[in-house]
Amino acid sequence: MSHRHTTKIFVGYDSREDIAWEVCRHSLLRHSSNDLSVIPLRQNALRELGLYTRPIDAGSSTEFSITRFLTPYLAAQGGWAVFCDCDFLFTVDIAQVFAGLDRSKAVYCVQHDYVPAHAIKMDGQQQAAYPRKNWSSFMIFNCDHPDVRALTPAVVNSASPAFLHRFEWVRDDNAIGALDLDWNFLVGEYRKPEKTPRVLHYTVGGPWFEDWRDCDYADLWLHERDLLMQSLNRPALKVA
């Protein structure tokens, strides 16, 4: 019997956006043709396990601002492991993203080069502009690469946010692979294309916030939420 490899997807979890995590997870599983393990990165749980020991940073825009970099360690396997923010919606099978990846690369991401169009984020927080902004919101780690293996909890707990988010832990910039833009399409930052992107990222605000109910692709997110709710309300099957 052949062993089926389970792809591990780690999703940033923020207690203020529980519904975003639930809908993101539902979209991943609904489109998937392979076995997926979709795991929330809950800061409290990581602290209890002693894996995350940084002081609480009131300036962080999310609870998973730094914990995302524990992904390869938590995956505890070779091959590829994925991280994405919770404000993502997948419209295709994530298996497609692995086609043609180069195993000499340490990490893949969409290499955004933009100036934020909005000064204030969804929950009233100031929008910061910095080099390689949003690169770390969707990362495919090569867990066999030495630079990724070196990204231990000790490093994640001690390195500066800039060192982590700007991919300074990758020693050679050529080891940062580039994904097509629509694997991390920034809703509200980029002009809406004719074809629906493969991955929608509601980075400045999604329909779960009252002020962003009419954002681009709000209908797709709300449809996914409705499918999730229907699945949760489905009556239990009777046992014969």
C-alpha positions, 0 to 999 in steps of 0.5 A, spaced: 500 500 500 502 506 498 503 512 503 499 518 501 503 524 503 499 529 507 500 536 506 501 541 512 498 548 511 499 552 517 494 558 518 495 564 522 490 565 528 487 571 531 482 571 536 479 577 533 478 574 527 475 567 528 470 567 522 476 568 517 480 562 520 474 558 519 472 560 512 480 560 510 480 553 512 473 551 509 476 554 502 482 550 503 479 543 504 473 544 499 477 545 493 483 540 495 484 533 491 489 531 496 490 530 504 490 536 507 492 538 515 490 545 516 493 547 523 491 554 526 497 557 529 494 559 536 499 564 540 496 561 547 497 554 545 504 555 542 506 559 549 503 553 553 508 548 549 514 553 550 515 554 543 513 561 543 516 566 548 517 573 546 514 578 550 507 580 548 507 585 542 502 590 543 504 593 536 503 587 532 497 587 527 496 580 529 497 575 534 501 571 529 505 576 526 511 572 528 509 565 530 508 564 522 516 563 522 515 557 527 511 553 521 517 549 518 519 547 525 512 545 527 511 541 520 516 536 523 517 533 516 521 534 510 518 537 503 514 543 503 510 546 508 505 552 507 503 558 511 498 563 510 494 569 514 487 567 516 484 573 511 485 568 505 480 565 501 482 559 496 478 559 490 482 553 487 486 546 489 492 549 493 496 542 490 497 546 484 502 551 487 507 545 488 507 544 481 514 545 478 517 548 485 525 548 485 528 544 491 534 548 491 529 554 493 529 555 501 522 559 500 517 561 495 512 567 496 509 572 492 514 578 491 509 584 492 512 591 490 507 596 492 505 602 496 499 600 500 493 604 498 490 605 504 493 608 510 488 605 515 487 597 516 481 593 517 481 594 524 483 601 525 490 600 525 495 604 522 498 601 515 505 600 515 510 600 509 516 596 509 521 592 504 518 586 502 511 587 505 506 582 505 511 577 502 511 573 509 503 572 508 503 566 504 510 562 504 512 555 502 517 553 506 522 548 503 523 544 510 529 540 507 533 547 506 539 548 511 536 556 511 529 553 513 532 548 518 536 553 521 529 557 523 529 554 530 524 556 535 530 560 538 531 564 532 524 566 532 524 568 539 530 572 539 530 575 532 528 582 530 521 582 526 525 585 520 530 580 520 524 575 519 519 578 515 524 581 510 527 574 509 534 576 512 534 568 514 535 566 507 542 567 506 542 568 498 536 572 495 536 567 489 534 562 494 527 566 495 523 563 489 517 567 486 510 565 485 505 568 480 501 574 483 494 571 484 497 566 489 496 572 494 492 577 490 491 583 495 484 585 495 483 592 495 491 594 493 491 591 486 486 592 480 480 587 480 482 583 474 478 579 469 479 572 472 478 571 479 485 570 482 487 563 485 488 566 492 484 572 495 488 576 501 483 581 504 489 584 507 486 591 508 479 588 510 474 583 509 467 582 509 467 580 516 468 587 518 462 592 517 466 597 514 469 592 508 462 588 507 462 591 499 470 590 498 472 586 491 470 579 492 466 580 498 461 575 495 466 570 494 468 570 501 460 570 504 458 564 499 464 560 502 462 562 509 455 560 507 457 553 505 461 553 512 455 554 516 450 549 512 456 544 513 455 546 521 448 545 521 447 539 517 443 534 521 447 528 524 447 521 520 443 516 523 446 510 525 443 504 522 
